[in-house]
Amino acid sequence: MTLKIYGYAQSRAVRTLWLCEELGVPYELVHTGTSDGGTRTAAYLKVNPAGHIPAIDDGGFTLSESMGINLYLAKKHGKLYPTTPQGEAKAWQWSFWVMSELDAPIVRWITHGMLLPAAQRDVAVAREAREAMEWPLQVLDGAVAKQSYLVEPDQFTVADLNVASVLYRLLFVDLSGKSHLEAWLKRCWGRPAALKARALRES
Ligand SMILES: N[C@@H](CCC(=O)N[C@@H](CS)C(=O)NCC(=O)O)C(=O)O
């Protein structure tokens, strides 16, 4: 049965679209919108009672949370998944880390710096969010200063994908001063599978 991914490419679902392109796993993207109430229909709440996207239905097994979905799919398909317990734990560490340190401030920063109509933007919110991002971005810059990727020194894993996917918007800002982070982010998003996901997102 084809894997179903609920969401749309401009949402956090792009994280799972990218992963499936990497894994070569066929999928059906089931359009589930946010502004049109798609995440709150009775049918969708059966898939994800939390009412957020992305979620997947993998042959009757439903799962939500972008990071958890990606860790599950990479492990299941035995690709991009670290092979030692320590490597696996590091992939979990980075995935939890990016969600707790960067996911929310990036959304606030983009929303109030770019997405909202100018009259509705709150400059103070955007500034606070950018400040909140600074330390974690420095941490990340340091992590990829000595090795090419986060978990395996020379090998892209689901940990890189999960963290880089949260940082998509940073592809379009000046990261000078964080040259290691900038190079790593471009390396991750320059992969053929990432370019396919980007094309879906930007189409
Ligand atoms: N921690 C969740 C966040 C999911 C999330 O907030 N998704 C947004 C879209 S990107 C959403 O569903 N918003 C609409 C809603 O909550 O109804 C994840 O990473 O999957």
The ligand as a Gaussian input file, in Angstrom:
#p B3LYP/6-31G(d) Opt

LIG

0 1
 N        5.774000      19.627000      15.885000
 C        4.942000      19.412000      14.731000
 C        4.369000      20.745000      14.288000
 C        3.286000      20.541000      13.259000
 C        2.611000      21.848000      12.905000
 O        2.433000      22.760000      13.745000
 N        2.191000      21.936000      11.642000
 C        1.464000      23.100000      11.181000
 C        1.687000      23.309000       9.684000
 S        3.367000      23.490000       9.254000
 C       -0.014000      22.875000      11.352000
 O       -0.484000      21.750000      11.299000
 N       -0.774000      23.974000      11.519000
 C       -2.202000      23.935000      11.421000
 C       -2.936000      23.472000      12.606000
 O       -2.333000      23.349000      13.695000
 O       -4.132000      23.278000      12.466000
 C        5.744000      18.725000      13.627000
 O        6.957000      18.967000      13.543000
 O        5.196000      17.936000      12.858000

